[in-house]
Amino acid sequence: MPPVLFLLMLLGALCGHGLAISREEKRRLKNQVVEMFDHAYQNYMDHAYPADELMPLTCRGRVRGLEPSRGDIDDALGKFSLTLIDSLDTLVLLNKTTEFEAAVRRVLSDVRLDNDIVVSVFETNIRVLGGLLGGHSMAVMLRDGGQHMQWYQDELLHMAKDMGLRLLPAFNTSSGLPYPRVNLKYGVRGPETRTGTETETCTACAGTIILEFAALSRFTGDPVFEAHARRALDFLWEKRQRNSNLVGTTINIHSGEWVRRDSGVGAGIDSYYEYLLKAYVLLGDDQFLQRFNIHYASIMKYISQPPLLLDVHIHKPLLPARTWMDSLLAFFPGLQVLKGDIRPAIETHEMLYQVTKKHNFLPEVTCHYIRCTKMIYKATGDPYYLEAGRTILDNLNRFARVPCGFAAMKDVRTGSHEDRMDSFFLAEMFKYLFLLFAEADDLPFDIEDYVFTTEAHLLPLSLSMAPHSSAILSNRTTILQPEEELDDSNFDWTCPNTRLLFPDPAFPRNLREPIRSVVDKSCPRPAPYRLPGMGRPPLRAQDFMANNPEHLELLRRMGVSLIHLKDGRVQLVQHATQAVSAVAAEDGVRFMQEMMELSSQQQKEQLPPRAIQIVSHPFFGRVVLTAGPAQFGTDLSKSSTGVRGFVTVAEPYTGCTEITNAEYVQGHIALLQRGQCMFAEKARNIQKAGAIGGIVIDDNEGSSSDTAPLFQMAGDGRNTDDVTLPLLFLFHKEGNILLEALKEYREVEVLLSDKARDRGVTLDSHAVSLCTLLELFSVLHFCLLIRLIRELRSTLELDETVPEEVTPSQEEVSPAGEDTSPADLTQPKEDSERREEPEGDVDSSSQSVDELLADWREDLEAFKQMEKDEL
């Protein structure tokens, strides 16, 4: 089959209308992606390797067992240097051949796979086995090129087979569906190895094996891996609901009964559909495409409600299972592009973009959205999606970048961070961002010759021609029954030429425009047109009564169903296709929005988390900690600026008696330890001492917002109107980050707010234009230049066109608490306040230009060294 337009991921987008980006700008953005990858990869190697992942806030590796358990998330960690293996083929794609060769040597010399540790079969397959196979594919490609990796003798492939053999025991079930976990050293041996006791697995976990296992079989000539993966897929296909042709989310691995009968394209199912279609592309087996098309027809019939994709019940597919979407389904528009169904892909992508417009990132994961953006750009050529890529680069640098890498966003509402940098951030994010902006001559190979796995690892299409045993064909393979067959016209047996799909370049924009206000209800929406005398005014949420027959009839006409729950509550769900008309469906949407707003107003006690942002040197706002609010004191959500100040430890640390170091607490934000008295009492004591805010740190060592839910600090039963300062709560782990910073830098300034402020450095328009002309200098280097110009002008009387001052914008985070000049940004606060007077009667204006230049060069070199050491 011909090569296909494939894969790739890019996060969310801007609301621009798609102005063209020049080739030079694309090159700049491509280079910026490489710099960002270097920042993440080098910090992992410097601070975390050989651990599995980097903890970017504390600048150390995450070693399983040494950190508080995060539950199932930790099943991806197997003490096998996960991030390094996951990054192998990304290094080659980014033209880092030397680094790739060094990384392969490290993997071969340092990584062990026989660890006595229980890991996720799904995660280990897509990350480790896929990473080894992708690395092997790249090593063979380079070796065959004759310039690099001439020493390579398929060592990564041998490791991949070793890992495959360690995963095989998980498939020893009567159904062929794998156990969700396996012990790398002992396999599945029951409770003694903490495996073999599970009875269920997710559909995606069992159905996302075929690409890696088939590739391993084709590379090694051993059919056993592909046979097991096909057997699992065959079983899932047989257990689909025959009327709806949908699969559930969770299945019993022994009986084949569906444990969770809700069906969608998001979490728990997502990559099962992806691997059916990509298995057809990689292996050329029409059966995979036939199954995918039958599933896809049902998805579009029952689940797809453009721009939404809502879960349904497999036995009653017209009944919604939930009325919200999870972010993992963001991959699906990209899969629709590969299928050739572009219109719904554009609509869903635009709706997801509206979410990123409000929060800078999608909740949960972001990599899936990156893929679909890149896919739609490849299909349409619309520069709107290049603008999306530029926005994502900016957001990653402004909101996720920290001195030791990129921190996961813990809460997109507050912009707070989690001490976590997943391995797929390097395996997927930078790979797809690079491909978005790269030209064909920037790539070391033709990506059309490869299939990208769900973890973005590269498997060569040439594997479809590799010899394989007929034993691979499972005896469980079934033929469609007559009632299940579809017309041949319903099957696309070839991949479309997307260049022929859009003769009108405005077509994608025409699809996006009606969806722009779907998420942000603050945008004006025109009222639906109503024929005269048709229908009655829509029912308002505040007027609705569940026991009113007339109201229930109005709900039915709007496609809204009322479900009585066992606990006495009622649940409202809407399915637009069940409304009597398009106008009624629109009324139903408005009614549901009003109900959600009304519900949130009735649950005001469920306040969202707050943010503590470290804004002083050397953090400059790039570290944000998730904090719990208090039910008393200043409401930070009503403050546009938050409360900003230097922190100091209160004495006594508990804050339960009168503060004895009031002279230090006054005008500062006090740090307190939880326990021994009520939170309100602590707040009153530090307020009496003159504090402008307080941070209570949990006394339970090891506690973390990663593993424990945030809570609100309650009052003491008395009237708390006298407490006028803000009080926030940090778990022990996050609080320790703040205490360690205070120990090392002594003066630490923080911002208490409802959400993190912009970490970027913003200059006025004149300064920005000058910085553009002086591309050799970064923003801070340019500030040093402005300092020099000021001093030169005082002696040489320069022309007035030289900018007088470069001042931070209102939202800029400066290292000092006051309005800090650019010169002050280059030195500690105490140095900036201590101005040395000239000796004797020598005036500073008598200094020569050469002396000033020498001083400036010395400052610049010192700043470069400081930047290298600290950032």
Disulfide bonds with the S-S distance in Angstrom:
Cys59-Cys404 1.91
Cys202-Cys205 2.08
Cys656-Cys677 2.07
